[in-house]
Amino acid sequence: MIEKFGDNIVGIILFICSLIILTGILLFMIKLLKSIIIGFIDDTLKKILHIQSHGWKEYLLGYVFIIVGIIGAILVQSSSVFYSILTLLVGLQVLSLKRNYELTIDANIGTTITALFASLTQTGLFFRQSI
């Protein structure tokens, strides 16, 4: 039956199916996390992530979130995992889009630092090439 369709058609059908499954899984994870996080943890996370300041304190707070994003990506050693966590927190409305932007940009820096750490493990002639 599949032989009737060309490779392009089958590829498009499978791509659409995979997008539907991915969206369903993300929605399920948001619903599951929302049931887990409700209560004390939700209030605590919102207090930490929705800190509001004015003037120079707001700029300083932005730099604090920059450092948190870098450290978070270094700790998990993968920006993809970090992005997934941030996406779920935005879906749960625990994290605002502004804070998400700050943390996302810095996850890229953290991933670069992780790659630099990995390159430092090389010795001899390969050290120069790895950096």
C-alpha positions as protocol buffer text, in pm:
chain_id: "A"
residue {
  index: 1
  type: MET
  ca { x: 0 y: 0 z: 0 }
}
residue {
  index: 2
  type: ILE
  ca { x: 281 y: 240 z: 82 }
}
residue {
  index: 3
  type: GLU
  ca { x: 444 y: 165 z: -255 }
}
residue {
  index: 4
  type: LYS
  ca { x: 157 y: 351 z: -425 }
}
residue {
  index: 5
  type: PHE
  ca { x: 272 y: 677 z: -269 }
}
residue {
  index: 6
  type: GLY
  ca { x: 607 y: 832 z: -345 }
}
residue {
  index: 7
  type: ASP
  ca { x: 879 y: 887 z: -90 }
}
residue {
  index: 8
  type: ASN
  ca { x: 796 y: 1257 z: -72 }
}
residue {
  index: 9
  type: ILE
  ca { x: 431 y: 1197 z: 17 }
}
residue {
  index: 10
  type: VAL
  ca { x: 519 y: 939 z: 282 }
}
residue {
  index: 11
  type: GLY
  ca { x: 781 y: 1177 z: 423 }
}
residue {
  index: 12
  type: ILE
  ca { x: 529 y: 1461 z: 445 }
}
residue {
  index: 13
  type: ILE
  ca { x: 270 y: 1236 z: 612 }
}
residue {
  index: 14
  type: LEU
  ca { x: 524 y: 1113 z: 868 }
}
residue {
  index: 15
  type: PHE
  ca { x: 644 y: 1470 z: 933 }
}
residue {
  index: 16
  type: ILE
  ca { x: 288 y: 1586 z: 1003 }
}
residue {
  index: 17
  type: CYS
  ca { x: 227 y: 1285 z: 1229 }
}
residue {
  index: 18
  type: SER
  ca { x: 547 y: 1356 z: 1422 }
}
residue {
  index: 19
  type: LEU
  ca { x: 446 y: 1722 z: 1473 }
}
residue {
  index: 20
  type: ILE
  ca { x: 106 y: 1613 z: 1603 }
}
residue {
  index: 21
  type: ILE
  ca { x: 266 y: 1363 z: 1843 }
}
residue {
  index: 22
  type: LEU
  ca { x: 524 y: 1621 z: 1960 }
}
residue {
  index: 23
  type: THR
  ca { x: 253 y: 1879 z: 2027 }
}
residue {
  index: 24
  type: GLY
  ca { x: 42 y: 1623 z: 2213 }
}
residue {
  index: 25
  type: ILE
  ca { x: 334 y: 1517 z: 2432 }
}
residue {
  index: 26
  type: LEU
  ca { x: 423 y: 1878 z: 2515 }
}
residue {
  index: 27
  type: LEU
  ca { x: 62 y: 1953 z: 2609 }
}
residue {
  index: 28
  type: PHE
  ca { x: 51 y: 1638 z: 2823 }
}
residue {
  index: 29
  type: MET
  ca { x: 376 y: 1736 z: 2997 }
}
residue {
  index: 30
  type: ILE
  ca { x: 241 y: 2084 z: 3069 }
}
residue {
  index: 31
  type: LYS
  ca { x: -78 y: 1937 z: 3217 }
}
residue {
  index: 32
  type: LEU
  ca { x: 123 y: 1688 z: 3424 }
}
residue {
  index: 33
  type: LEU
  ca { x: 367 y: 1949 z: 3554 }
}
residue {
  index: 34
  type: LYS
  ca { x: 85 y: 2188 z: 3632 }
}
residue {
  index: 35
  type: SER
  ca { x: -72 y: 1925 z: 3859 }
}
residue {
  index: 36
  type: ILE
  ca { x: 263 y: 1860 z: 4027 }
}
residue {
  index: 37
  type: ILE
  ca { x: 374 y: 2223 z: 4070 }
}
residue {
  index: 38
  type: ILE
  ca { x: 44 y: 2366 z: 4201 }
}
residue {
  index: 39
  type: GLY
  ca { x: 79 y: 2497 z: 4552 }
}
residue {
  index: 40
  type: PHE
  ca { x: 390 y: 2593 z: 4745 }
}
residue {
  index: 41
  type: ILE
  ca { x: 638 y: 2522 z: 4466 }
}
residue {
  index: 42
  type: ASP
  ca { x: 435 y: 2728 z: 4218 }
}
residue {
  index: 43
  type: ASP
  ca { x: 421 y: 3026 z: 4454 }
}
residue {
  index: 44
  type: THR
  ca { x: 793 y: 3002 z: 4532 }
}
residue {
  index: 45
  type: LEU
  ca { x: 894 y: 2980 z: 4165 }
}
residue {
  index: 46
  type: LYS
  ca { x: 671 y: 3272 z: 4072 }
}
residue {
  index: 47
  type: LYS
  ca { x: 818 y: 3484 z: 4352 }
}
residue {
  index: 48
  type: ILE
  ca { x: 1171 y: 3408 z: 4235 }
}
residue {
  index: 49
  type: LEU
  ca { x: 1112 y: 3441 z: 3861 }
}
residue {
  index: 50
  type: HIS
  ca { x: 877 y: 3742 z: 3866 }
}
residue {
  index: 51
  type: ILE
  ca { x: 1092 y: 3975 z: 4075 }
}
residue {
  index: 52
  type: GLN
  ca { x: 1020 y: 4331 z: 3964 }
}
residue {
  index: 53
  type: SER
  ca { x: 1251 y: 4626 z: 4019 }
}
residue {
  index: 54
  type: HIS
  ca { x: 1290 y: 4972 z: 3880 }
}
residue {
  index: 55
  type: GLY
  ca { x: 1589 y: 5170 z: 3761 }
}
residue {
  index: 56
  type: TRP
  ca { x: 1936 y: 5027 z: 3798 }
}
residue {
  index: 57
  type: LYS
  ca { x: 1810 y: 4728 z: 3998 }
}
residue {
  index: 58
  type: GLU
  ca { x: 1617 y: 4603 z: 3694 }
}
residue {
  index: 59
  type: TYR
  ca { x: 1937 y: 4604 z: 3486 }
}
residue {
  index: 60
  type: LEU
  ca { x: 2125 y: 4428 z: 3763 }
}
residue {
  index: 61
  type: LEU
  ca { x: 1849 y: 4168 z: 3789 }
}
residue {
  index: 62
  type: GLY
  ca { x: 1880 y: 4105 z: 3414 }
}
residue {
  index: 63
  type: TYR
  ca { x: 2248 y: 4026 z: 3460 }
}
residue {
  index: 64
  type: VAL
  ca { x: 2166 y: 3791 z: 3746 }
}
residue {
  index: 65
  type: PHE
  ca { x: 1932 y: 3596 z: 3515 }
}
residue {
  index: 66
  type: ILE
  ca { x: 2205 y: 3598 z: 3249 }
}
residue {
  index: 67
  type: ILE
  ca { x: 2441 y: 3428 z: 3493 }
}
residue {
  index: 68
  type: VAL
  ca { x: 2169 y: 3184 z: 3601 }
}
residue {
  index: 69
  type: GLY
  ca { x: 2109 y: 3090 z: 3235 }
}
residue {
  index: 70
  type: ILE
  ca { x: 2479 y: 3030 z: 3174 }
}
residue {
  index: 71
  type: ILE
  ca { x: 2518 y: 2820 z: 3488 }
}
residue {
  index: 72
  type: GLY
  ca { x: 2199 y: 2626 z: 3414 }
}
residue {
  index: 73
  type: ALA
  ca { x: 2316 y: 2530 z: 3066 }
}
residue {
  index: 74
  type: ILE
  ca { x: 2660 y: 2434 z: 3199 }
}
residue {
  index: 75
  type: LEU
  ca { x: 2506 y: 2214 z: 3470 }
}
residue {
  index: 76
  type: VAL
  ca { x: 2280 y: 2017 z: 3236 }
}
residue {
  index: 77
  type: GLN
  ca { x: 2547 y: 2023 z: 2959 }
}
residue {
  index: 78
  type: SER
  ca { x: 2283 y: 2063 z: 2693 }
}
residue {
  index: 79
  type: SER
  ca { x: 2096 y: 2368 z: 2577 }
}
residue {
  index: 80
  type: SER
  ca { x: 1818 y: 2145 z: 2440 }
}
residue {
  index: 81
  type: VAL
  ca { x: 1732 y: 2015 z: 2786 }
}
residue {
  index: 82
  type: PHE
  ca { x: 1746 y: 2368 z: 2924 }
}
residue {
  index: 83
  type: TYR
  ca { x: 1520 y: 2497 z: 2643 }
}
residue {
  index: 84
  type: SER
  ca { x: 1270 y: 2219 z: 2709 }
}
residue {
  index: 85
  type: ILE
  ca { x: 1252 y: 2312 z: 3076 }
}
residue {
  index: 86
  type: LEU
  ca { x: 1208 y: 2680 z: 2990 }
}
residue {
  index: 87
  type: THR
  ca { x: 935 y: 2601 z: 2736 }
}
residue {
  index: 88
  type: LEU
  ca { x: 742 y: 2404 z: 2994 }
}
residue {
  index: 89
  type: LEU
  ca { x: 779 y: 2680 z: 3255 }
}
residue {
  index: 90
  type: VAL
  ca { x: 647 y: 2937 z: 3005 }
}
residue {
  index: 91
  type: GLY
  ca { x: 359 y: 2702 z: 2920 }
}
residue {
  index: 92
  type: LEU
  ca { x: 278 y: 2675 z: 3290 }
}
residue {
  index: 93
  type: GLN
  ca { x: 291 y: 3056 z: 3312 }
}
residue {
  index: 94
  type: VAL
  ca { x: 554 y: 3030 z: 3584 }
}
residue {
  index: 95
  type: LEU
  ca { x: 814 y: 3208 z: 3370 }
}
residue {
  index: 96
  type: SER
  ca { x: 749 y: 3526 z: 3174 }
}
residue {
  index: 97
  type: LEU
  ca { x: 860 y: 3563 z: 2813 }
}
residue {
  index: 98
  type: LYS
  ca { x: 1105 y: 3838 z: 2909 }
}
residue {
  index: 99
  type: ARG
  ca { x: 1283 y: 3612 z: 3159 }
}
residue {
  index: 100
  type: ASN
  ca { x: 1265 y: 3326 z: 2911 }
}
residue {
  index: 101
  type: TYR
  ca { x: 1446 y: 3540 z: 2654 }
}
residue {
  index: 102
  type: GLU
  ca { x: 1723 y: 3627 z: 2899 }
}
residue {
  index: 103
  type: LEU
  ca { x: 1771 y: 3264 z: 3000 }
}
residue {
  index: 104
  type: THR
  ca { x: 1751 y: 3131 z: 2643 }
}
residue {
  index: 105
  type: ILE
  ca { x: 2019 y: 3364 z: 2507 }
}
residue {
  index: 106
  type: ASP
  ca { x: 2248 y: 3273 z: 2790 }
}
residue {
  index: 107
  type: ALA
  ca { x: 2195 y: 2901 z: 2749 }
}
residue {
  index: 108
  type: ASN
  ca { x: 2378 y: 2938 z: 2419 }
}
residue {
  index: 109
  type: ILE
  ca { x: 2672 y: 3093 z: 2601 }
}
residue {
  index: 110
  type: GLY
  ca { x: 2661 y: 2815 z: 2859 }
}
residue {
  index: 111
  type: THR
  ca { x: 2665 y: 2551 z: 2586 }
}
residue {
  index: 112
  type: THR
  ca { x: 2967 y: 2720 z: 2430 }
}
residue {
  index: 113
  type: ILE
  ca { x: 3146 y: 2714 z: 2765 }
}
residue {
  index: 114
  type: THR
  ca { x: 3061 y: 2344 z: 2804 }
}
residue {
  index: 115
  type: ALA
  ca { x: 3211 y: 2275 z: 2459 }
}
residue {
  index: 116
  type: LEU
  ca { x: 3521 y: 2470 z: 2561 }
}
residue {
  index: 117
  type: PHE
  ca { x: 3553 y: 2256 z: 2875 }
}
residue {
  index: 118
  type: ALA
  ca { x: 3525 y: 1943 z: 2661 }
}
residue {
  index: 119
  type: SER
  ca { x: 3797 y: 2067 z: 2427 }
}
residue {
  index: 120
  type: LEU
  ca { x: 4031 y: 2124 z: 2721 }
}
residue {
  index: 121
  type: THR
  ca { x: 4046 y: 1748 z: 2775 }
}
residue {
  index: 122
  type: GLN
  ca { x: 4251 y: 1703 z: 2458 }
}
residue {
  index: 123
  type: THR
  ca { x: 4629 y: 1674 z: 2484 }
}
residue {
  index: 124
  type: GLY
  ca { x: 4923 y: 1710 z: 2253 }
}
residue {
  index: 125
  type: LEU
  ca { x: 4869 y: 1801 z: 1890 }
}
residue {
  index: 126
  type: PHE
  ca { x: 4490 y: 1776 z: 1916 }
}
residue {
  index: 127
  type: PHE
  ca { x: 4466 y: 2047 z: 2183 }
}
residue {
  index: 128
  type: ARG
  ca { x: 4520 y: 2334 z: 1938 }
}
residue {
  index: 129
  type: GLN
  ca { x: 4265 y: 2190 z: 1693 }
}
residue {
  index: 130
  type: SER
  ca { x: 4004 y: 2135 z: 1962 }
}
residue {
  index: 131
  type: ILE
  ca { x: 4002 y: 2496 z: 2070 }
}
